[in-house]
Amino acid sequence: MSSVRAVGVIAERVEMRAATRAERRLAAALGRGDERALRDVHAQFGAAVFGYLNGVLHDRAAAEDVFQQVFTEVWRRGSQYDPARASLATWILTIARSRAIDELRRRRPEPLDPAVLPDSGGEPAPQDAALERWRMAYLLAQLPDHERHLLELRFYDGLSQREIADRTGLALGTIKSRMVRALERLRALLDAEEGIA
């Protein structure tokens, strides 16, 4: 590994640790009942939570109601958040998922016989798939813009590396090296979120 690359890797790790420290400080303030922390959490994660709820519930009014429930619960349970178990985003989105499921169950109060449920063929439930999309969007947003854009073109638009090179005007070798770097950063973010770092 070249010394320039090694410095880049070290700088990335320092950045991620700083983000983790900032998140832990925010979580600690939330746990102490600091109202500014709730405002900061709302500012940082509110759009993702609302987008997730609106996408799962397909009803803006219901999404707004559940959104309020989520942030009330985040406020009430702030002292229970354990940063060693999950990132703040994952914890909040897990609460959002639970409240969305509650809302969906409320809409259909009769229990369903599992034998008559459609087989998902091993696919995750729509709520789980939406939660995973929002989680990935949150992690991708932490990457540098040029790297995030390449991953979005590859995995959301389904373009090959050659097609990305043609579309962006960048050399194929540049696309390949930037995608490797972007995937390494994304893996590090996932590992940090899962407590593996």
Rosetta blueprint (number, residue, H / E / L):
1 M L
2 S L
3 S H
4 V H
5 R H
6 A H
7 V H
8 G H
9 V H
10 I H
11 A H
12 E H
13 R H
14 V H
15 E H
16 M H
17 R H
18 A H
19 A H
20 T H
21 R H
22 A H
23 E H
24 R H
25 R H
26 L H
27 A H
28 A H
29 A H
30 L H
31 G H
32 R L
33 G L
34 D L
35 E H
36 R H
37 A H
38 L H
39 R H
40 D H
41 V H
42 H H
43 A H
44 Q H
45 F H
46 G H
47 A H
48 A H
49 V H
50 F H
51 G H
52 Y H
53 L H
54 N H
55 G H
56 V H
57 L H
58 H L
59 D L
60 R H
61 A H
62 A H
63 A H
64 E H
65 D H
66 V H
67 F H
68 Q H
69 Q H
70 V H
71 F H
72 T H
73 E H
74 V H
75 W H
76 R H
77 R L
78 G H
79 S H
80 Q H
81 Y L
82 D L
83 P L
84 A L
85 R L
86 A L
87 S L
88 L H
89 A H
90 T H
91 W H
92 I H
93 L H
94 T H
95 I H
96 A H
97 R H
98 S H
99 R H
100 A H
101 I H
102 D H
103 E H
104 L H
105 R H
106 R H
107 R H
108 R L
109 P L
110 E L
111 P L
112 L L
113 D L
114 P H
115 A H
116 V H
117 L L
118 P L
119 D L
120 S L
121 G L
122 G L
123 E L
124 P L
125 A L
126 P H
127 Q H
128 D H
129 A H
130 A H
131 L H
132 E H
133 R H
134 W H
135 R H
136 M H
137 A H
138 Y H
139 L H
140 L H
141 A L
142 Q L
143 L L
144 P L
145 D H
146 H H
147 E H
148 R H
149 H H
150 L H
151 L H
152 E H
153 L H
154 R H
155 F H
156 Y H
157 D L
158 G L
159 L L
160 S L
161 Q H
162 R H
163 E H
164 I H
165 A H
166 D H
167 R H
168 T H
169 G L
170 L L
171 A L
172 L H
173 G H
174 T H
175 I H
176 K H
177 S H
178 R H
179 M H
180 V H
181 R H
182 A H
183 L H
184 E H
185 R H
186 L H
187 R H
188 A H
189 L H
190 L H
191 D H
192 A H
193 E H
194 E L
195 G L
196 I L
197 A L
